[in-house]
Amino acid sequence: MAYKPKAPPVIATPNVIPMADVMLVMLIIFIVVTPMLQKGVSVELAAVDNPSEMKEADKEDAIVVAVMRGGEIYIGKTKVAKDQITQMVRDQLTGRLDKTVFVKSDGRAHYGVVVGVVDEVRAAGVDQLGLLTEKIKEKAGAPPPPGGGGN
């Protein structure tokens, strides 16, 4: 009679280790890819109570001019001088039906720089100009006053 090994007993619990490995790999992929999805430069937008939603600014071919806190100006990811804005925007608008340009500015950027950028963009012949902002994050609620309010 030949030796026949016995199978180990059946385990009723699922093996989650391969699933955890796959989840960790996916997490690493998302962490690496997410910064690459950003279209332009990162700016801390001014926060307002009632922002208008401008989904067109997220489109791949949208023209976005960014004003940084220190006064640097970017069109997309290209740093430009203030006197070059009008020509660069005009070049990007040629042949387009939608002549909308979006300006996003750091909340702490100098007002005069932002106004100057808006003026340069308008000089390029845009039909509509969108100013990008973000909604003020509401707090969870004020904590109760100390002492419980009793007399």
BELDAHU-V207840 format. One record per residue. N is the residue number from 0. RES is the residue in one small letter. OMEGA is omega in whole degrees, 0 to 359 (NA if undefined). D_CENTER is the distance of its C-alpha to the mean C-alpha in whole Angstrom. Layout:
<<N,RES,OMEGA,D_CENTER> <N,RES,OMEGA,D_CENTER>>
This chain:
<<0,m,182,72> <1,a,179,69> <2,y,180,66> <3,k,181,63> <4,p,179,60> <5,k,177,59> <6,a,178,55> <7,p,181,53> <8,p,180,53> <9,v,179,50> <10,i,185,47> <11,a,181,46> <12,t,179,42> <13,p,178,39> <14,n,185,38> <15,v,182,35> <16,i,177,34> <17,p,178,33> <18,m,179,31> <19,a,177,29> <20,d,179,29> <21,v,180,27> <22,m,179,25> <23,l,177,24> <24,v,179,24> <25,m,178,21> <26,l,179,19> <27,i,179,20> <28,i,180,18> <29,f,180,15> <30,i,181,15> <31,v,187,16> <32,v,186,14> <33,t,178,10> <34,p,180,9> <35,m,181,11> <36,l,181,9> <37,q,187,6> <38,k,183,8> <39,g,178,9> <40,v,182,9> <41,s,182,7> <42,v,173,8> <43,e,185,10> <44,l,175,10> <45,a,181,13> <46,a,180,14> <47,v,180,16> <48,d,186,18> <49,n,180,18> <50,p,174,15> <51,s,180,16> <52,e,181,13> <53,m,182,13> <54,k,180,12> <55,e,181,13> <56,a,180,10> <57,d,180,9> <58,k,183,12> <59,e,185,13> <60,d,180,15> <61,a,177,14> <62,i,182,15> <63,v,177,12> <64,v,182,14> <65,a,176,12> <66,v,182,15> <67,m,181,15> <68,r,182,17> <69,g,179,20> <70,g,177,20> <71,e,183,18> <72,i,180,17> <73,y,168,15> <74,i,190,15> <75,g,177,13> <76,k,183,13> <77,t,177,17> <78,k,182,18> <79,v,173,21> <80,a,183,23> <81,k,182,24> <82,d,178,27> <83,q,186,25> <84,i,185,22> <85,t,182,25> <86,q,181,26> <87,m,178,23> <88,v,179,21> <89,r,179,25> <90,d,181,25> <91,q,181,22> <92,l,183,23> <93,t,178,27> <94,g,180,27> <95,r,175,25> <96,l,181,25> <97,d,182,22> <98,k,179,22> <99,t,177,19> <100,v,180,17> <101,f,178,14> <102,v,174,14> <103,k,186,11> <104,s,173,13> <105,d,181,13> <106,g,181,15> <107,r,177,18> <108,a,179,18> <109,h,182,22> <110,y,181,22> <111,g,179,24> <112,v,180,22> <113,v,179,20> <114,v,178,23> <115,g,178,24> <116,v,178,21> <117,v,179,21> <118,d,178,25> <119,e,179,24> <120,v,178,22> <121,r,179,24> <122,a,180,27> <123,a,177,26> <124,g,179,27> <125,v,176,23> <126,d,181,24> <127,q,179,21> <128,l,179,19> <129,g,176,16> <130,l,185,14> <131,l,177,11> <132,t,175,11> <133,e,181,10> <134,k,177,13> <135,i,179,15> <136,k,181,15> <137,e,180,19> <138,k,184,21> <139,a,181,23> <140,g,182,27> <141,a,177,29> <142,p,180,31> <143,p,180,35> <144,p,180,37> <145,p,177,39> <146,g,175,43> <147,g,175,42> <148,g,180,44> <149,g,179,47> <150,n,NA,50>>
